[in-house]
């Protein structure tokens, strides 16, 4: 099948409409095509999917992943995200409405706790942690296993069976790179030797120029506007929505920015559209847009004067295109840690009750310093990719 070409089995959660998850394989494949053309790129997720109408790459199923890896060998790249300790039942509930509904039944929930139906259906009961498969579980000890700027932390002790299993898998990997200080510290505490590397999505502005995004977007009316791009996850939003909207309107007025609401996570568990629709009903002067593709989202953020939201990859998009950004909700450790790791350790997320803090952050934004950081961080990602591609 591959001849002398290097086989890349790319595994990520890109089988659901969530902006960040859909980006990982697109960006990795683009870098391969530009810099490493002698490769075969195979894209997998939990289930077979085709969201090409939304700009995504089609995915083959996890069962196909297991079959192809066993047969072909090569290199497995875990493509990013909070991959440690993700559970089969959680992943399946995000993509199967029927299974999600069944989990609300108390009898089925108790039974499922004993018999992991999702694990049986999706991996034939062979892989314990979906995005951390071991070489033994994949039945091919000649594999190279790479973790590309992933995230997550351990809970409990080293002796806990799941922790012990994960440690063993990670120790045998060819590369373990994590994307924030919180993940790095957790890995070190458990005796591992990770590399600290920014999320690979940070290079997107090198792949997709703004002119390219503008040429294909359905949102051309945003081009000459000065606006704040606002995104919120349904379950990560403020308790007092009316007060938040009132304060946000005031902040926009003081900064002379329009407020543009845009959902970027539509999958179950994200459902940005639900909360943003509520906000729009409370304040009709805000503009609510409905992106038709991931490129609409990328354009809208890259063209904004300011990004504000709960999405890590919304924030990383702003960072990649050199736009100011503010993370909302201090109770989101992966977002808070990422900002502190790669922007300013004193910054982090702000609370919904402190929304006025957006004003001094925006006005004092140091484009020169943060721009230099961006150049260095992009190079770290490319160097990390080189390590994967040059590993034999």
Secondary structure, 3 states (H helix, E strand, C coil): CCCCCEEEEEECCCCCCEHHHHHHHHHHHHHHHHHCCCEEEEEECCCCECCHHHCCCCEECHHHHHHHHHHHCCEEEECCEECCCCCHHHHHHHHCHHHHHHCCCHHHHHHHHHCCHHHHHHHCCCCCCCCCCCCCCCCCCCCEEEEEEEECCCCCCCCCHHHHHHHHHHHCCCEEEECCHHHHHHHHHCCCCCEECCCHHHHHHHHCCHHHHHHHCCCHHHCCCCEEEEECCHHHCCCCHHHHHHHHHHHHHHHCCEEEEECCECCCCCCHHHHHHHHHHHCCCCEEECCCCHHHHHHHHHCCCEEEECCHHHHHHHHHCCCEEEEECCCCHHHHHHHHHHCCCCCCCECHHHCCHHHHHHHCCCHHHHHHHHHHHHHHHHHHHHHHHCCC
